[in-house]
Amino acid sequence: MDRIMNMYAKARRSAGLTQRQAARALGLSVSLLGRYERDESCPDRRMVESMALLYGVPAGRLGVPRP
């Protein structure tokens, strides 16, 4: 059975980054980034905005509403 890929993992992979590269750039542990990508934990708004900037996607695509 195919699982729907988590939006954070999908954006990271589309940006061509490994978990290690993204975690380092975001100041996170690989473990925490992995928990976000497995829907085991939820990043705060500022972290989602940082992820969007790093991955080159609009923050709204990662769940942050426009102001």
ABEGO torsion letter per residue (X at the ends): XBBBBBAAAAAAAAAGBBAAAAAAAAGBBAAAAAAAAAGABBBBAAAAAAAAAAAGBBAAAAGBBBX
